[in-house]
Amino acid sequence: MNTTKNLSEAVKRIRKQHGLSQSELADIAGISLPSLSRLERGKETIRLDLLTKVAESLGYRLELVPIRRKPLEA
């Protein structure tokens, strides 16, 4: 499963767990309903600013989590 699909499905699942409609979440996040709809369907390249607004509106924050034990060497 690709990252866009994972994120899209997670946003939709968490929105539903909060009992929010797409319209309600779009209003809370300050984004357009079509943008949220495309994000949930994986039809839009996920912009970090859009994902941040949605995540924060749902009580989440985005963080960079290391996946390697050592940083890459220059």
C-alpha positions as CSV (number, residue, x, y, z in Angstrom):
1,M,0.0,0.0,0.0
2,N,1.4,3.4,-0.8
3,T,1.9,6.3,1.5
4,T,-0.8,8.5,-0.1
5,K,-3.4,5.8,0.2
6,N,-2.3,5.1,3.9
7,L,-2.6,8.8,4.8
8,S,-5.9,9.2,2.9
9,E,-7.5,6.2,4.7
10,A,-6.1,7.3,8.1
11,V,-7.7,10.8,7.7
12,K,-11.0,9.3,6.7
13,R,-11.0,6.8,9.6
14,I,-10.0,9.3,12.2
15,R,-12.6,11.8,10.9
16,K,-15.3,9.2,11.3
17,Q,-14.1,8.2,14.8
18,H,-14.6,11.9,15.7
19,G,-18.1,11.8,14.3
20,L,-17.4,14.5,11.8
21,S,-18.7,14.9,8.3
22,Q,-16.3,16.0,5.6
23,S,-18.0,19.4,5.6
24,E,-17.5,19.8,9.3
25,L,-13.9,18.8,9.3
26,A,-13.2,21.1,6.3
27,D,-14.7,24.0,8.2
28,I,-12.8,23.3,11.3
29,A,-9.5,22.9,9.4
30,G,-10.1,26.0,7.3
31,I,-9.8,24.1,4.0
32,S,-12.2,23.6,1.1
33,L,-14.6,20.7,1.1
34,P,-13.3,19.6,-2.4
35,S,-9.7,19.6,-1.1
36,L,-10.6,17.3,1.9
37,S,-12.7,15.1,-0.4
38,R,-9.8,14.6,-2.8
39,L,-7.4,14.1,0.1
40,E,-9.6,11.3,1.5
41,R,-9.9,9.6,-1.9
42,G,-6.2,9.9,-2.6
43,K,-6.9,12.0,-5.7
44,E,-4.7,14.9,-4.7
45,T,-1.0,15.1,-4.0
46,I,-0.9,15.5,-0.3
47,R,0.5,18.9,0.6
48,L,2.1,19.2,3.9
49,D,0.3,22.4,4.8
50,L,-3.1,20.8,4.1
51,L,-2.3,17.6,6.0
52,T,-1.0,19.7,9.0
53,K,-4.3,21.6,9.1
54,V,-6.4,18.4,9.0
55,A,-4.2,16.6,11.5
56,E,-4.2,19.4,14.0
57,S,-8.0,19.8,13.7
58,L,-8.3,16.1,14.6
59,G,-6.0,16.5,17.6
60,Y,-2.8,15.1,16.0
61,R,0.5,16.6,15.1
62,L,2.9,15.7,12.4
63,E,6.4,14.8,13.4
64,L,9.6,13.6,11.7
65,V,10.4,10.2,13.2
66,P,13.8,8.7,12.4
67,I,13.8,5.4,10.6
68,R,17.5,4.9,10.4
69,R,19.9,4.4,13.3
70,K,22.6,6.7,11.9
71,P,22.2,9.8,9.8
72,L,23.2,9.6,6.2
73,E,26.8,10.7,5.5
74,A,27.5,13.6,3.3
